[in-house]
Amino acid sequence: MRVTIAFLNQKLLQLRNKADFMEAYRLLLFRSLIADDTAHIVDAWRMFHSMA
């Protein structure tokens, strides 16, 4: 699981530099679910639903 989290963290930094925030929030949601950390789930949900 550590390798997966490290990969997602690296990918999140790359997406932040590219300003691809929709993909970043999607990966942040995956990372939160994998790590069993619910801190960012609400933020990601709000981001996806604010675009509608």
PQR file of N, CA, C, O and H, with PARSE charges and radii, in Angstrom:
ATOM      1  N   MET A   1       0.818  -1.183   0.000 -0.4000 1.5000
ATOM      2  CA  MET A   1       0.000   0.000   0.000 -0.0000 2.0000
ATOM      3  C   MET A   1       0.875   1.265   0.000  0.5500 1.7000
ATOM      4  O   MET A   1       0.481   2.281  -0.572 -0.5500 1.4000
ATOM      5  N   ARG A   2       2.028   1.216   0.620 -0.4000 1.5000
ATOM      6  CA  ARG A   2       2.914   2.385   0.654 -0.0000 2.0000
ATOM      7  C   ARG A   2       3.367   2.785  -0.746  0.5500 1.7000
ATOM      8  O   ARG A   2       3.477   3.970  -1.061 -0.5500 1.4000
ATOM      9  H   ARG A   2       2.349   0.390   1.085  0.4000 1.0000
ATOM     10  N   VAL A   3       3.626   1.791  -1.572 -0.4000 1.5000
ATOM     11  CA  VAL A   3       4.069   2.081  -2.941 -0.0000 2.0000
ATOM     12  C   VAL A   3       2.944   2.782  -3.706  0.5500 1.7000
ATOM     13  O   VAL A   3       3.194   3.724  -4.458 -0.5500 1.4000
ATOM     14  H   VAL A   3       3.537   0.828  -1.317  0.4000 1.0000
ATOM     15  N   THR A   4       1.732   2.330  -3.517 -0.4000 1.5000
ATOM     16  CA  THR A   4       0.583   2.936  -4.188 -0.0000 2.0000
ATOM     17  C   THR A   4       0.392   4.379  -3.743  0.5500 1.7000
ATOM     18  O   THR A   4       0.179   5.266  -4.570 -0.5500 1.4000
ATOM     19  H   THR A   4       1.529   1.564  -2.907  0.4000 1.0000
ATOM     20  N   ILE A   5       0.466   4.612  -2.443 -0.4000 1.5000
ATOM     21  CA  ILE A   5       0.311   5.968  -1.908 -0.0000 2.0000
ATOM     22  C   ILE A   5       1.430   6.871  -2.419  0.5500 1.7000
ATOM     23  O   ILE A   5       1.183   8.021  -2.785 -0.5500 1.4000
ATOM     24  H   ILE A   5       0.639   3.891  -1.771  0.4000 1.0000
ATOM     25  N   ALA A   6       2.653   6.357  -2.446 -0.4000 1.5000
ATOM     26  CA  ALA A   6       3.787   7.146  -2.942 -0.0000 2.0000
ATOM     27  C   ALA A   6       3.594   7.491  -4.419  0.5500 1.7000
ATOM     28  O   ALA A   6       3.874   8.614  -4.838 -0.5500 1.4000
ATOM     29  H   ALA A   6       2.854   5.424  -2.148  0.4000 1.0000
ATOM     30  N   PHE A   7       3.117   6.525  -5.206 -0.4000 1.5000
ATOM     31  CA  PHE A   7       2.854   6.775  -6.624 -0.0000 2.0000
ATOM     32  C   PHE A   7       1.786   7.850  -6.798  0.5500 1.7000
ATOM     33  O   PHE A   7       1.936   8.759  -7.614 -0.5500 1.4000
ATOM     34  H   PHE A   7       2.889   5.613  -4.865  0.4000 1.0000
ATOM     35  N   LEU A   8       0.708   7.739  -6.026 -0.4000 1.5000
ATOM     36  CA  LEU A   8      -0.366   8.723  -6.130 -0.0000 2.0000
ATOM     37  C   LEU A   8       0.107  10.112  -5.706  0.5500 1.7000
ATOM     38  O   LEU A   8      -0.277  11.111  -6.315 -0.5500 1.4000
ATOM     39  H   LEU A   8       0.585   7.000  -5.363  0.4000 1.0000
ATOM     40  N   ASN A   9       0.930  10.181  -4.674 -0.4000 1.5000
ATOM     41  CA  ASN A   9       1.470  11.474  -4.242 -0.0000 2.0000
ATOM     42  C   ASN A   9       2.305  12.117  -5.342  0.5500 1.7000
ATOM     43  O   ASN A   9       2.202  13.318  -5.593 -0.5500 1.4000
ATOM     44  H   ASN A   9       1.242   9.370  -4.179  0.4000 1.0000
ATOM     45  N   GLN A  10       3.134  11.307  -5.996 -0.4000 1.5000
ATOM     46  CA  GLN A  10       3.961  11.814  -7.094 -0.0000 2.0000
ATOM     47  C   GLN A  10       3.081  12.292  -8.246  0.5500 1.7000
ATOM     48  O   GLN A  10       3.320  13.352  -8.823 -0.5500 1.4000
ATOM     49  H   GLN A  10       3.219  10.331  -5.793  0.4000 1.0000
ATOM     50  N   LYS A  11       2.076  11.509  -8.570 -0.4000 1.5000
ATOM     51  CA  LYS A  11       1.164  11.865  -9.657 -0.0000 2.0000
ATOM     52  C   LYS A  11       0.378  13.134  -9.314  0.5500 1.7000
ATOM     53  O   LYS A  11       0.132  13.964 -10.189 -0.5500 1.4000
ATOM     54  H   LYS A  11       1.881  10.647  -8.102  0.4000 1.0000
ATOM     55  N   LEU A  12      -0.016  13.287  -8.048 -0.4000 1.5000
ATOM     56  CA  LEU A  12      -0.728  14.491  -7.623 -0.0000 2.0000
ATOM     57  C   LEU A  12       0.133  15.741  -7.798  0.5500 1.7000
ATOM     58  O   LEU A  12      -0.363  16.785  -8.220 -0.5500 1.4000
ATOM     59  H   LEU A  12       0.184  12.612  -7.337  0.4000 1.0000
ATOM     60  N   LEU A  13       1.402  15.636  -7.479 -0.4000 1.5000
ATOM     61  CA  LEU A  13       2.304  16.776  -7.666 -0.0000 2.0000
ATOM     62  C   LEU A  13       2.438  17.141  -9.143  0.5500 1.7000
ATOM     63  O   LEU A  13       2.465  18.320  -9.495 -0.5500 1.4000
ATOM     64  H   LEU A  13       1.806  14.788  -7.136  0.4000 1.0000
ATOM     65  N   GLN A  14       2.522  16.131 -10.002 -0.4000 1.5000
ATOM     66  CA  GLN A  14       2.618  16.385 -11.439 -0.0000 2.0000
ATOM     67  C   GLN A  14       1.352  17.062 -11.955  0.5500 1.7000
ATOM     68  O   GLN A  14       1.419  17.996 -12.755 -0.5500 1.4000
ATOM     69  H   GLN A  14       2.501  15.173  -9.716  0.4000 1.0000
ATOM     70  N   LEU A  15       0.208  16.588 -11.496 -0.4000 1.5000
ATOM     71  CA  LEU A  15      -1.058  17.171 -11.942 -0.0000 2.0000
ATOM     72  C   LEU A  15      -1.229  18.596 -11.432  0.5500 1.7000
ATOM     73  O   LEU A  15      -1.789  19.447 -12.123 -0.5500 1.4000
ATOM     74  H   LEU A  15       0.153  15.829 -10.847  0.4000 1.0000
ATOM     75  N   ARG A  16      -0.747  18.849 -10.223 -0.4000 1.5000
ATOM     76  CA  ARG A  16      -0.810  20.211  -9.682 -0.0000 2.0000
ATOM     77  C   ARG A  16       0.027  21.158 -10.540  0.5500 1.7000
ATOM     78  O   ARG A  16      -0.388  22.283 -10.819 -0.5500 1.4000
ATOM     79  H   ARG A  16      -0.292  18.157  -9.662  0.4000 1.0000
ATOM     80  N   ASN A  17       1.190  20.703 -10.951 -0.4000 1.5000
ATOM     81  CA  ASN A  17       2.051  21.534 -11.793 -0.0000 2.0000
ATOM     82  C   ASN A  17       1.433  21.792 -13.166  0.5500 1.7000
ATOM     83  O   ASN A  17       1.670  22.836 -13.773 -0.5500 1.4000
ATOM     84  H   ASN A  17       1.527  19.790 -10.725  0.4000 1.0000
ATOM     85  N   LYS A  18       0.643  20.839 -13.649 -0.4000 1.5000
ATOM     86  CA  LYS A  18      -0.037  20.997 -14.937 -0.0000 2.0000
ATOM     87  C   LYS A  18      -1.369  21.739 -14.798  0.5500 1.7000
ATOM     88  O   LYS A  18      -2.006  22.064 -15.800 -0.5500 1.4000
ATOM     89  H   LYS A  18       0.451  19.991 -13.156  0.4000 1.0000
ATOM     90  N   ALA A  19      -1.789  22.005 -13.561 -0.4000 1.5000
ATOM     91  CA  ALA A  19      -3.071  22.662 -13.261 -0.0000 2.0000
ATOM     92  C   ALA A  19      -4.257  21.826 -13.741  0.5500 1.7000
ATOM     93  O   ALA A  19      -5.275  22.376 -14.161 -0.5500 1.4000
ATOM     94  H   ALA A  19      -1.271  21.741 -12.747  0.4000 1.0000
ATOM     95  N   ASP A  20      -4.128  20.507 -13.681 -0.4000 1.5000
ATOM     96  CA  ASP A  20      -5.218  19.593 -14.032 -0.0000 2.0000
ATOM     97  C   ASP A  20      -5.927  19.198 -12.732  0.5500 1.7000
ATOM     98  O   ASP A  20      -5.714  18.111 -12.194 -0.5500 1.4000
ATOM     99  H   ASP A  20      -3.301  20.060 -13.340  0.4000 1.0000
ATOM    100  N   PHE A  21      -6.772  20.105 -12.245 -0.4000 1.5000
ATOM    101  CA  PHE A  21      -7.334  19.928 -10.915 -0.0000 2.0000
ATOM    102  C   PHE A  21      -8.436  18.875 -10.849  0.5500 1.7000
ATOM    103  O   PHE A  21      -8.622  18.255  -9.802 -0.5500 1.4000
ATOM    104  H   PHE A  21      -6.945  20.988 -12.682  0.4000 1.0000
ATOM    105  N   MET A  22      -9.161  18.659 -11.924 -0.4000 1.5000
ATOM    106  CA  MET A  22     -10.189  17.610 -11.901 -0.0000 2.0000
ATOM    107  C   MET A  22      -9.544  16.239 -11.720  0.5500 1.7000
ATOM    108  O   MET A  22     -10.005  15.435 -10.909 -0.5500 1.4000
ATOM    109  H   MET A  22      -9.011  19.163 -12.775  0.4000 1.0000
ATOM    110  N   GLU A  23      -8.492  15.975 -12.466 -0.4000 1.5000
ATOM    111  CA  GLU A  23      -7.780  14.696 -12.324 -0.0000 2.0000
ATOM    112  C   GLU A  23      -7.110  14.611 -10.954  0.5500 1.7000
ATOM    113  O   GLU A  23      -7.051  13.538 -10.355 -0.5500 1.4000
ATOM    114  H   GLU A  23      -8.118  16.627 -13.125  0.4000 1.0000
ATOM    115  N   ALA A  24      -6.609  15.732 -10.466 -0.4000 1.5000
ATOM    116  CA  ALA A  24      -5.973  15.746  -9.142 -0.0000 2.0000
ATOM    117  C   ALA A  24      -6.987  15.404  -8.056  0.5500 1.7000
ATOM    118  O   ALA A  24      -6.679  14.631  -7.148 -0.5500 1.4000
ATOM    119  H   ALA A  24      -6.657  16.604 -10.953  0.4000 1.0000
ATOM    120  N   TYR A  25      -8.181  15.962  -8.135 -0.4000 1.5000
ATOM    121  CA  TYR A  25      -9.205  15.638  -7.141 -0.0000 2.0000
ATOM    122  C   TYR A  25      -9.640  14.184  -7.247  0.5500 1.7000
ATOM    123  O   TYR A  25      -9.937  13.547  -6.236 -0.5500 1.4000
ATOM    124  H   TYR A  25      -8.431  16.589  -8.872  0.4000 1.0000
ATOM    125  N   ARG A  26      -9.678  13.657  -8.463 -0.4000 1.5000
ATOM    126  CA  ARG A  26     -10.035  12.240  -8.636 -0.0000 2.0000
ATOM    127  C   ARG A  26      -8.994  11.348  -7.962  0.5500 1.7000
ATOM    128  O   ARG A  26      -9.346  10.407  -7.251 -0.5500 1.4000
ATOM    129  H   ARG A  26      -9.437  14.174  -9.284  0.4000 1.0000
ATOM    130  N   LEU A  27      -7.711  11.646  -8.185 -0.4000 1.5000
ATOM    131  CA  LEU A  27      -6.656  10.860  -7.551 -0.0000 2.0000
ATOM    132  C   LEU A  27      -6.627  11.076  -6.042  0.5500 1.7000
ATOM    133  O   LEU A  27      -6.323  10.154  -5.286 -0.5500 1.4000
ATOM    134  H   LEU A  27      -7.425  12.411  -8.762  0.4000 1.0000
ATOM    135  N   LEU A  28      -6.940  12.286  -5.608 -0.4000 1.5000
ATOM    136  CA  LEU A  28      -7.006  12.560  -4.175 -0.0000 2.0000
ATOM    137  C   LEU A  28      -8.108  11.737  -3.523  0.5500 1.7000
ATOM    138  O   LEU A  28      -7.945  11.254  -2.402 -0.5500 1.4000
ATOM    139  H   LEU A  28      -7.186  13.035  -6.223  0.4000 1.0000
ATOM    140  N   LEU A  29      -9.218  11.578  -4.215 -0.4000 1.5000
ATOM    141  CA  LEU A  29     -10.302  10.736  -3.714 -0.0000 2.0000
ATOM    142  C   LEU A  29      -9.850   9.283  -3.630  0.5500 1.7000
ATOM    143  O   LEU A  29     -10.095   8.624  -2.620 -0.5500 1.4000
ATOM    144  H   LEU A  29      -9.350  11.970  -5.125  0.4000 1.0000
ATOM    145  N   PHE A  30      -9.199   8.774  -4.663 -0.4000 1.5000
ATOM    146  CA  PHE A  30      -8.675   7.404  -4.629 -0.0000 2.0000
ATOM    147  C   PHE A  30      -7.692   7.220  -3.482  0.5500 1.7000
ATOM    148  O   PHE A  30      -7.747   6.229  -2.754 -0.5500 1.4000
ATOM    149  H   PHE A  30      -8.999   9.310  -5.484  0.4000 1.0000
ATOM    150  N   ARG A  31      -6.792   8.186  -3.330 -0.4000 1.5000
ATOM    151  CA  ARG A  31      -5.781   8.113  -2.267 -0.0000 2.0000
ATOM    152  C   ARG A  31      -6.442   8.087  -0.887  0.5500 1.7000
ATOM    153  O   ARG A  31      -6.024   7.331  -0.010 -0.5500 1.4000
ATOM    154  H   ARG A  31      -6.747   8.991  -3.921  0.4000 1.0000
ATOM    155  N   SER A  32      -7.458   8.900  -0.701 -0.4000 1.5000
ATOM    156  CA  SER A  32      -8.163   8.935   0.578 -0.0000 2.0000
ATOM    157  C   SER A  32      -8.859   7.613   0.864  0.5500 1.7000
ATOM    158  O   SER A  32      -8.852   7.133   1.997 -0.5500 1.4000
ATOM    159  H   SER A  32      -7.797   9.514  -1.413  0.4000 1.0000
ATOM    160  N   LEU A  33      -9.452   7.033  -0.156 -0.4000 1.5000
ATOM    161  CA  LEU A  33     -10.134   5.752   0.036 -0.0000 2.0000
ATOM    162  C   LEU A  33      -9.147   4.623   0.316  0.5500 1.7000
ATOM    163  O   LEU A  33      -9.412   3.762   1.156 -0.5500 1.4000
ATOM    164  H   LEU A  33      -9.458   7.423  -1.077  0.4000 1.0000
ATOM    165  N   ILE A  34      -8.019   4.621  -0.377 -0.4000 1.5000
ATOM    166  CA  ILE A  34      -7.010   3.581  -0.172 -0.0000 2.0000
ATOM    167  C   ILE A  34      -6.388   3.697   1.210  0.5500 1.7000
ATOM    168  O   ILE A  34      -6.176   2.688   1.882 -0.5500 1.4000
ATOM    169  H   ILE A  34      -7.804   5.321  -1.059  0.4000 1.0000
ATOM    170  N   ALA A  35      -6.096   4.915   1.636 -0.4000 1.5000
ATOM    171  CA  ALA A  35      -5.420   5.142   2.916 -0.0000 2.0000
ATOM    172  C   ALA A  35      -6.400   5.149   4.089  0.5500 1.7000
ATOM    173  O   ALA A  35      -5.982   5.296   5.237 -0.5500 1.4000
ATOM    174  H   ALA A  35      -6.268   5.735   1.089  0.4000 1.0000
ATOM    175  N   ASP A  36      -7.686   4.993   3.819 -0.4000 1.5000
ATOM    176  CA  ASP A  36      -8.720   5.032   4.857 -0.0000 2.0000
ATOM    177  C   ASP A  36      -8.663   6.359   5.615  0.5500 1.7000
ATOM    178  O   ASP A  36      -8.810   6.408   6.837 -0.5500 1.4000
ATOM    179  H   ASP A  36      -8.026   4.873   2.887  0.4000 1.0000
ATOM    180  N   ASP A  37      -8.448   7.419   4.858 -0.4000 1.5000
ATOM    181  CA  ASP A  37      -8.380   8.774   5.403 -0.0000 2.0000
ATOM    182  C   ASP A  37      -9.532   9.561   4.795  0.5500 1.7000
ATOM    183  O   ASP A  37      -9.542   9.824   3.592 -0.5500 1.4000
ATOM    184  H   ASP A  37      -8.329   7.379   3.866  0.4000 1.0000
ATOM    185  N   THR A  38     -10.489   9.932   5.615 -0.4000 1.5000
ATOM    186  CA  THR A  38     -11.698  10.569   5.095 -0.0000 2.0000
ATOM    187  C   THR A  38     -11.603  12.090   5.029  0.5500 1.7000
ATOM    188  O   THR A  38     -12.597  12.754   4.734 -0.5500 1.4000
ATOM    189  H   THR A  38     -10.480   9.718   6.591  0.4000 1.0000
ATOM    190  N   ALA A  39     -10.443  12.645   5.295 -0.4000 1.5000
ATOM    191  CA  ALA A  39     -10.305  14.101   5.357 -0.0000 2.0000
ATOM    192  C   ALA A  39     -10.594  14.781   4.020  0.5500 1.7000
ATOM    193  O   ALA A  39     -11.139  15.885   4.009 -0.5500 1.4000
ATOM    194  H   ALA A  39      -9.636  12.105   5.535  0.4000 1.0000
ATOM    195  N   HIS A  40     -10.250  14.169   2.911 -0.4000 1.5000
ATOM    196  CA  HIS A  40     -10.383  14.828   1.608 -0.0000 2.0000
ATOM    197  C   HIS A  40     -11.574  14.338   0.794  0.5500 1.7000
ATOM    198  O   HIS A  40     -11.824  14.846  -0.299 -0.5500 1.4000
ATOM    199  H   HIS A  40      -9.806  13.273   2.920  0.4000 1.0000
ATOM    200  N   ILE A  41     -12.302  13.371   1.302 -0.4000 1.5000
ATOM    201  CA  ILE A  41     -13.417  12.813   0.534 -0.0000 2.0000
ATOM    202  C   ILE A  41     -14.500  13.865   0.311  0.5500 1.7000
ATOM    203  O   ILE A  41     -15.023  13.984  -0.797 -0.5500 1.4000
ATOM    204  H   ILE A  41     -12.099  12.957   2.190  0.4000 1.0000
ATOM    205  N   VAL A  42     -14.839  14.616   1.329 -0.4000 1.5000
ATOM    206  CA  VAL A  42     -15.872  15.647   1.200 -0.0000 2.0000
ATOM    207  C   VAL A  42     -15.424  16.738   0.233  0.5500 1.7000
ATOM    208  O   VAL A  42     -16.220  17.211  -0.578 -0.5500 1.4000
ATOM    209  H   VAL A  42     -14.414  14.519   2.229  0.4000 1.0000
ATOM    210  N   ASP A  43     -14.164  17.140   0.312 -0.4000 1.5000
ATOM    211  CA  ASP A  43     -13.648  18.170  -0.602 -0.0000 2.0000
ATOM    212  C   ASP A  43     -13.723  17.706  -2.050  0.5500 1.7000
ATOM    213  O   ASP A  43     -14.120  18.471  -2.929 -0.5500 1.4000
ATOM    214  H   ASP A  43     -13.517  16.756   0.971  0.4000 1.0000
ATOM    215  N   ALA A  44     -13.347  16.468  -2.299 -0.4000 1.5000
ATOM    216  CA  ALA A  44     -13.395  15.933  -3.660 -0.0000 2.0000
ATOM    217  C   ALA A  44     -14.838  15.844  -4.150  0.5500 1.7000
ATOM    218  O   ALA A  44     -15.126  16.176  -5.300 -0.5500 1.4000
ATOM    219  H   ALA A  44     -13.024  15.847  -1.584  0.4000 1.0000
ATOM    220  N   TRP A  45     -15.741  15.398  -3.286 -0.4000 1.5000
ATOM    221  CA  TRP A  45     -17.154  15.299  -3.658 -0.0000 2.0000
ATOM    222  C   TRP A  45     -17.701  16.675  -4.032  0.5500 1.7000
ATOM    223  O   TRP A  45     -18.397  16.815  -5.037 -0.5500 1.4000
ATOM    224  H   TRP A  45     -15.507  15.128  -2.352  0.4000 1.0000
ATOM    225  N   ARG A  46     -17.389  17.679  -3.235 -0.4000 1.5000
ATOM    226  CA  ARG A  46     -17.858  19.042  -3.524 -0.0000 2.0000
ATOM    227  C   ARG A  46     -17.294  19.557  -4.844  0.5500 1.7000
ATOM    228  O   ARG A  46     -17.996  20.215  -5.611 -0.5500 1.4000
ATOM    229  H   ARG A  46     -16.823  17.565  -2.418  0.4000 1.0000
ATOM    230  N   MET A  47     -16.044  19.260  -5.100 -0.4000 1.5000
ATOM    231  CA  MET A  47     -15.417  19.719  -6.342 -0.0000 2.0000
ATOM    232  C   MET A  47     -16.110  19.109  -7.553  0.5500 1.7000
ATOM    233  O   MET A  47     -16.401  19.807  -8.525 -0.5500 1.4000
ATOM    234  H   MET A  47     -15.473  18.725  -4.477  0.4000 1.0000
ATOM    235  N   PHE A  48     -16.373  17.808  -7.495 -0.4000 1.5000
ATOM    236  CA  PHE A  48     -17.013  17.146  -8.630 -0.0000 2.0000
ATOM    237  C   PHE A  48     -18.443  17.627  -8.833  0.5500 1.7000
ATOM    238  O   PHE A  48     -18.900  17.746  -9.970 -0.5500 1.4000
ATOM    239  H   PHE A  48     -16.137  17.241  -6.705  0.4000 1.0000
ATOM    240  N   HIS A  49     -19.149  17.903  -7.755 -0.4000 1.5000
ATOM    241  CA  HIS A  49     -20.535  18.323  -7.885 -0.0000 2.0000
ATOM    242  C   HIS A  49     -20.682  19.818  -8.146  0.5500 1.7000
ATOM    243  O   HIS A  49     -21.756  20.261  -8.554 -0.5500 1.4000
ATOM    244  H   HIS A  49     -18.778  17.807  -6.831  0.4000 1.0000
ATOM    245  N   SER A  50     -19.654  20.590  -7.925 -0.4000 1.5000
ATOM    246  CA  SER A  50     -19.739  22.018  -8.222 -0.0000 2.0000
ATOM    247  C   SER A  50     -19.581  22.282  -9.718  0.5500 1.7000
ATOM    248  O   SER A  50     -19.937  23.358 -10.198 -0.5500 1.4000
ATOM    249  H   SER A  50     -18.782  20.230  -7.594  0.4000 1.0000
ATOM    250  N   MET A  51     -19.051  21.311 -10.453 -0.4000 1.5000
ATOM    251  CA  MET A  51     -18.843  21.476 -11.891 -0.0000 2.0000
ATOM    252  C   MET A  51     -20.125  21.227 -12.683  0.5500 1.7000
ATOM    253  O   MET A  51     -20.196  21.575 -13.861 -0.5500 1.4000
ATOM    254  H   MET A  51     -18.761  20.437 -10.063  0.4000 1.0000
ATOM    255  N   ALA A  52     -21.134  20.633 -12.053 -0.4000 1.5000
ATOM    256  CA  ALA A  52     -22.373  20.270 -12.755 -0.0000 2.0000
ATOM    257  C   ALA A  52     -23.228  21.468 -13.080  0.5500 1.7000
ATOM    258  O   ALA A  52     -24.300  21.320 -13.668 -0.5500 1.4000
ATOM    259  H   ALA A  52     -21.075  20.351 -11.095  0.4000 1.0000
TER
END
